[in-house]
């Protein structure tokens, strides 16, 4: 007796392979759901890696700022000069000067600076113990240390606070903003 065409019978051949007899070929609902779940997981993992925006993502710009602060300490030591990082009042332009530059070279560096950030902004800079200097200038000394500074960076999901310690190689991320002038 031959089974109806709608019924599928699976047999095992002499070699151990599964053989389907009758019915229509295709995938079961469970197999389809497993494949769709795997595809969704792959898309979920790879989609955040794609930069679909027009410019750099805020997190990438924050990482670039962090690398810049780290590298300026090394640059000051290697060149044996004090290096100054100037931050514009808008918080989007940065320019560098050093102790060997004259006034016209420093002015030229400021005039030729460009918008460094598109997505983030340094909204506040606190530098401890420097009331007589420009408030938006951080010094990196040739001996390998820097000013104690706190930078408030906005443009991400929540504001990020970077603390530049004089004797630590990398800036630290703080959970809240600290007003250094209020500290005694």
C-alpha positions as CSV (number, residue, x, y, z in Angstrom):
1,X,0.0,0.0,0.0
2,X,1.3,3.4,-1.0
3,X,0.9,6.2,1.5
4,X,-0.9,9.3,0.4
5,X,1.2,12.1,-1.2
6,X,0.6,14.5,1.8
7,X,2.3,12.1,4.2
8,X,6.1,12.0,4.4
9,X,7.8,8.8,5.6
10,X,11.5,8.9,6.5
11,X,13.5,5.7,6.2
12,X,17.1,4.9,6.9
13,X,19.0,3.4,4.0
14,X,21.6,0.7,4.3
15,X,24.4,3.3,4.3
16,X,22.8,5.2,7.2
17,X,21.4,8.1,5.2
18,X,17.8,9.4,5.8
19,X,15.5,9.0,2.9
20,X,12.2,10.9,2.6
21,X,9.5,9.1,0.7
22,X,6.4,11.0,-0.5
23,X,5.2,14.4,0.6
24,X,6.7,17.7,-0.5
25,X,10.3,18.6,0.2
26,X,11.1,21.7,2.3
27,X,12.0,22.9,5.7
28,X,10.0,22.5,8.9
29,X,8.7,25.5,10.9
30,X,11.3,24.8,13.6
31,X,14.2,24.8,11.1
32,X,13.0,28.1,9.6
33,X,12.7,29.7,13.0
34,X,16.3,28.6,13.9
35,X,17.7,30.1,10.6
36,X,15.8,33.3,11.1
37,X,17.1,33.6,14.7
38,X,20.7,33.1,13.6
39,X,20.3,35.7,10.9
40,X,18.8,38.2,13.4
41,X,21.7,37.6,15.8
42,X,24.3,38.2,13.0
43,X,22.6,41.4,12.0
44,X,22.3,42.5,15.6
45,X,26.1,42.0,16.1
46,X,27.2,43.7,12.9
47,X,24.8,46.6,12.6
48,X,26.5,48.7,15.5
49,X,29.8,48.3,13.8
50,X,28.6,50.1,10.7
51,X,28.8,53.9,10.7
52,X,25.7,54.9,8.9
53,X,25.9,58.6,9.9
54,X,27.5,61.4,7.9
55,X,30.4,61.9,10.3
56,X,32.3,60.2,13.1
57,X,30.3,58.9,15.9
58,X,30.4,60.7,19.3
59,X,32.1,57.7,20.9
60,X,34.9,57.7,18.2
61,X,35.5,61.4,18.7
62,X,35.7,60.8,22.5
63,X,38.2,58.1,22.0
64,X,40.2,60.3,19.7
65,X,40.3,63.1,22.4
66,X,41.4,60.5,24.9
67,X,44.2,59.3,22.6
68,X,45.3,63.0,22.0
69,X,45.5,63.7,25.7
70,X,47.6,60.5,26.2
71,X,49.9,61.3,23.3
72,X,50.6,64.9,24.3
73,X,52.5,63.8,27.5
74,X,54.7,61.6,25.4
75,X,55.2,64.3,22.8
76,X,56.4,66.8,25.5
77,X,58.9,64.3,26.8
78,X,60.2,63.3,23.4
79,X,60.6,66.8,22.1
80,X,61.8,68.1,25.5
81,X,59.4,71.1,25.4
82,X,56.3,72.1,27.2
83,X,53.3,71.5,25.0
84,X,50.1,73.5,25.3
85,X,46.7,72.3,24.3
86,X,44.3,75.2,23.7
87,X,40.6,74.7,23.6
88,X,38.3,77.3,22.0
89,X,35.4,78.7,24.0
90,X,33.0,76.7,21.7
91,X,34.8,73.5,22.8
92,X,35.0,72.2,19.2
93,X,38.4,73.6,18.1
94,X,41.7,72.5,19.5
95,X,45.2,73.7,18.6
96,X,48.7,73.0,19.9
97,X,51.6,75.3,20.7
98,X,54.9,74.7,22.5
99,X,57.4,76.6,24.6
100,X,59.7,77.2,21.6
101,X,57.1,79.1,19.5
102,X,57.1,82.9,19.3
103,X,53.9,85.0,19.5
104,X,53.3,85.1,15.8
105,X,53.7,81.3,15.5
106,X,51.2,80.8,18.4
107,X,48.7,83.2,16.7
108,X,49.2,81.3,13.4
109,X,48.5,78.0,15.1
110,X,45.2,79.5,16.5
111,X,44.2,81.0,13.2
112,X,44.7,77.8,11.3
113,X,42.9,75.6,13.7
114,X,39.9,73.8,12.4
115,X,36.7,72.4,13.9
116,X,38.0,69.2,15.5
117,X,34.7,67.7,16.7
118,X,31.4,67.4,14.9
119,X,29.5,65.3,17.4
120,X,31.0,66.2,20.7
121,X,31.8,69.4,22.5
122,X,34.1,70.2,25.4
123,X,31.6,72.3,27.4
124,X,33.8,73.0,30.4
125,X,37.4,72.8,31.4
126,X,38.6,73.1,35.0
127,X,42.4,73.4,35.6
128,X,43.6,73.4,39.2
129,X,45.8,76.1,40.5
130,X,46.1,78.3,37.4
131,X,44.0,81.5,37.8
132,X,46.5,83.7,36.0
133,X,46.5,81.7,32.7
134,X,44.1,81.3,29.9
135,X,41.3,79.1,31.3
136,X,41.1,76.8,28.3
137,X,44.9,75.9,28.1
138,X,46.3,72.6,29.4
139,X,50.1,72.3,29.8
140,X,52.1,69.1,29.2
141,X,55.6,69.4,30.6
142,X,58.8,67.9,29.3
143,X,59.3,66.0,32.5
144,X,56.3,63.8,31.7
145,X,53.5,65.4,33.8
146,X,50.7,67.7,33.0
147,X,48.2,70.1,34.7
148,X,45.5,68.6,36.8
149,X,42.5,69.2,34.6
150,X,38.9,68.1,34.3
151,X,37.0,68.2,31.0
152,X,33.3,67.9,30.6
153,X,32.4,66.4,27.2
154,X,28.9,66.6,25.9
155,X,27.2,65.2,22.8
156,X,27.0,61.6,23.9
157,X,24.0,59.9,25.6
158,X,25.1,61.5,28.9
159,X,27.9,64.0,29.6
160,X,31.3,62.4,30.1
161,X,33.9,63.7,32.5
162,X,37.6,63.2,31.7
163,X,40.1,63.8,34.5
164,X,43.7,64.4,33.4
165,X,46.0,63.5,36.3
166,X,49.5,65.0,36.4
167,X,51.4,61.7,36.9
168,X,49.0,59.2,35.3
169,X,49.6,58.3,31.6
170,X,45.9,58.1,30.6
171,X,43.0,60.3,31.4
172,X,40.4,58.8,33.8
173,X,36.6,58.8,33.2
174,X,34.7,60.2,36.2
175,X,31.0,59.6,37.0
176,X,30.3,63.2,37.9
177,X,31.7,66.7,37.3
178,X,34.0,68.0,40.1
179,X,34.5,71.8,40.4
180,X,38.1,72.1,41.4
181,X,37.7,75.7,42.6
182,X,35.3,74.5,45.2
183,X,37.8,72.0,46.6
184,X,39.9,73.1,49.6
